[in-house]
Amino acid sequence: MIRNGRASAVLALCCTVAGVGLVGCESSSEADSRASATPTTAATEQTAGEGLLTGTQAIKVDGRSVNVSCSGDPVGGRPVIVLMHGGGDGLKKMAALQKTLSKKNRVCSYDRLGAGASDKPDGPQTLESSGKVLTGVIDRVAGGAPVVLAGHSLGGLIAARYAPDHRDKVKGLVLMDATSPTQNADLTKEIPESATGPAADLRAQTLAILQGKGPEKLTVRDGKVRSAGNIPVEVIQHGKQYLAKVPEYGPGMEQAWSTGQRKWLAVSSRSNLSTATNSEHYIYLDQPEVAVRAIERVTSQAGDAAKAQAQP
């Protein structure tokens, strides 16, 4: 993320693990201070409802330690909200959002392998193997209830790729400036290999992350958006065109990013696209009220659909 008129070279150095606005990660201490509230101070597992995890705890998924945080009480008829962080981030970055949502909902978040306090991956990860970890988390925290996945950046891409194969679990999606489903192609088209300076650094850094060379070792390939049916979906794109600051190639990158957001609409016949006018990439930090309203709206719609299906 670029803030407070930093030099253009910083555009390519969002942090050591991600490109600016393409997979996630914000390097400034400002972002850390905005997300300093923790979901809970509990260091060990407690219970909510019928033995559901609440607090922050490491759980085991296929023998690996996964850091999970849950707060809020289960609400009859409403899905559990699962927050999914961007690349280079972790559940702590989404703590304030979780705290707000937990006033009316049961909300959980987790660090993917290679992120936050979770174990490092044993080797390369794919969207399929990352999805198996997500399934293990859902099974542990949702207690059999359906879920709404709310993902930012790379977390949004993972959520949208996961949902079509897990319609029994996922009943709604909120994609907050999700990484484009064709990010590799978008980037190589807009920033040619001959580029120099900040744009070249951004290109190389982001492609490296998508090729599994980041801490998560997650390889992300381009692909067609598959349908998850008619679940409610909110796609939110940034309104402040910060990518346009990339010298020479910025406007094209903004256009490609916007096109990528529209592609995600194909994930459901009930998808809606909106713009967070005053936000850069981190919509849930720049305009948390926009993120909260969208997530609560989708959760309510998913709950209403479940109740309607249950009626004789």
N, C-alpha and C positions, 0 to 999 in steps of 0.2 A: 504494500500500500504506500502511496505517496502523500505526504502531509506537510503543511507549513512551508511550501515553496522549496523543498529540497532540490539539490542539483539533479539534472536530468540523468546523470549516471546512476543515481540511486534507484531509478526506475527498474533497472535490471537486477538489483540486489535487495529485493524485498526481504529475504533472509537467506540463510545458508541452505535451505531445503526446498524452496519453491519459487516459482516465477510470480511476478506481480499480477494478481487478479486472475490467474489462469487455473491454478490448483489450490490456492489458498495461501495463508501465512502472512502475517503482518509483523514487521520487525520492530516497530516503535514501542517505546515504553508506555506511550499514551494508550495504546490498545490494551496493554497489560493492566494499567490502572483502571480502565473502564470495565474490565472483566475480573476485577479482584475479588468480588463477592463469591464465596464458595457455596455450593449447593447445600452442604451440611458440614458440621464440624465433627460428625461421628467418624471415628477411625475404624470401628468394627461394625459388623452387621447387627442390625436390629430387625424388628419385624413390623409389617404393616398389613392389616387385613389378615389373611390366612397364611402367615409365614412368608410374605413377600419381602424381598430385600429392600431395606431403606437405609440411607446413609451411604458411605463410600467404602467399598471393599474390593479386594481382589478375588475374582472367582476363577474357577478352572474351566477352560473350554478346550477339549481335546488335548489335555495335558499342559496347556499354556495358561499363564496367569494374565487375566484381562481385568483392568481397572474399571470399575463400574460405579456410578453414582445414581441413586434414586431418591426422589422426594415427592411429597404429596400423597394424599390418600386415594385409593381406588374409588372411582365414581361409577355407580351402576349404569350400564349402557353406553359408557364412553370408552373409547380405546385408550391404551397407554401410549403416551407420546415418547418417542425415542429420538433424541437429538444426535446428529452426526456431524462431527467437526470437519473442517477443511484440511488439506494437506499441510503438514508442518505444525498443526495446532494440536489441541487436545481438549478433553472435556472441561478443563478449567476455563478455557476461553468462552465457553457457553454457559458459565455458571450463573451469571445474572439473568440470562434468558430463562434458564431452568427454574431459578428461584421465583420469578414472576409467574410463570406458567403453573407452577406447583400449587399456587393458591387455589386453583380450581380443578386441577388435574393431577393424575399420577404421571410423573415425568422421569425418564431415565436418560443417561448419557453414558458413553464409554470411550475409552482410548483404544483405538485399533492397535494391532500388533505393530510395534515400532514407533508408537506415539505415546506421549505422556508417561504414565506409570505402568503401562502394560509391558509384557515381555517383548523382546526383540524377536522378529521372525527367524525361524531356523534357516530359511533360504528365500528365494524369490516367491512373491505372492502374486496371485491373479485375482480378478474380480470374483471368480468362483470360490477360491479358498478364503478370501476376505468375507464372502457371503456366508460361508460355513461358520465363521466366528460370530457374525451378526445373528445367525440363527440360534447359536448357543446362548448368546446374550438375551435374545427375545424370550427363549424358552425359560430362562432363569428369572427374568424380571417381570414378565407379563402375566405369569400365572395362568396361562391359557387364554387370556383376553387378546383380542385383536390389537394391532398397533397402527399408529400413524408415524411415518418416518419424516422427520424434518431435517434436511441436510443442507449444509452450506458448501459451496464450491465443490471440491472433490467428494465431500460427503454427500452432496446432492446427486452427483453422478452415480456413486455407489448405490444410493437408495433407489434411484430410478432404474438402474440395471437389475437390482435385486427384486423389485416388486412384481414384475411379470411372472416370475417363477415361484412366487410365494403369495399367491392371492388368498390362500387360506389364513395368512397371518396379517398381511398389509392391506389396510382398508382405506388408506389415504396417504397423500404425499404433499410435502411443502418443499419446493426446491428454491433455495435462496442463492441467486446468482451462481447456479450450478455450472461446473465445468462443462463445456460443450461436448456433446456426444461424438463430435468429429474434431476434437481439439488438435490432434496431431496434424491432420490435413489443413485445418484452419490456419495453424501457426506457420507451417511450411509454405503455404500459399501467400500469406500476407507478409511474411518476413523471409526473403529469399536467402539462400546459403551465402550469397555474395555480400550480405549486409555487414556493416561494421558498427562499432560503438555500442551504446546501450541496447539497441534493438538486437544486435547479434548475440550479446550476452544473455538477453532475455530468451531468445530463441533456443540457444544451447542449453541453458539452465532448465527451462521448462520441459524440453524434449527429454532431457536426462531423467527428470522426475517421472515422466510418463513411461519411460523405458525401464523403470524399476531401480533407479540408482539413488533413490532417496532413503531415509531411515526406515520407511515402511517396506521398501523393496517391492512395491506394488506396480506391476506392469498394467498400463491402461491402454487398451487398443480402441481404435475407432470402431463404431458399429451403428447399425440402424436402430432407431428407437423402437422397442417392442411394446405392445399394448399390455397394460395390466387390467384391462376391462373398463368399467365405468366408475371407478373409484373417484372421489373428489380429489383434485390436484390443483394446487396453487403454485405457479411459476412466477417468481419475483426477480426482476432484473434491476441492476443499479441505474440510477438516473444521472449522477455526476460522471461525466465521461473522462475519467482519469486516465484511461488507456490512450486517449488521444494525445497525451503529453509525450508519448514515445516518439522521438524525432523521426520524421519522414513517414513512418509506417503506422502511427497511432490511429488516424481516422479509419483506415482499413481494418485495423484490429477491433475497433469499437463496432463497426458494422458486422464483422464476422461474429463477434460475441453476441450481438443482438439476434443475429440469425440463429445461432446455436440455442439461445433461449427459446425461440419459437419452435425449434425442432423438438424440444422436450414436451410440447403440447400433445404430441402423438402418443404419449404414454397412457392417456385415458381419453375417453369421449367426453369426460366432464372436467377438462382442463381449463384453467383461466390464467391469462398472462397479465401482470401488472408491473408498474414501474415505481420503485422507491425513489422519488424525485430528488431527495436530498442526501442520497447515499452513494458512497463508493462501493467497493466490493463487499465490505463487511456490513451488510444491511442490518443484521441483528444487533450490531453495536452502534451504527450511525443513526438508525431509526428503529429502535427496539419495539416501539408500539406497532409498527407495520408488520414486523415478524410475529408478534404476539397475536394480533388480530387475525392474521392469515392462518396461523397454526390452530387457534381456537375455533375458527370458522370451519376448517377442514375436519377437526376432531368432532365438532357438533354434527356436521353433515354425515360423517361416517357413523356416528352413534345413532342418528335418526334412521339411516339406511339399515343398520343392524336390527333396530327395533321393528321396522316395517317388515323385514324378512321373517322375524320371529313370530309375527302375528298369524294366527290361523286363517 
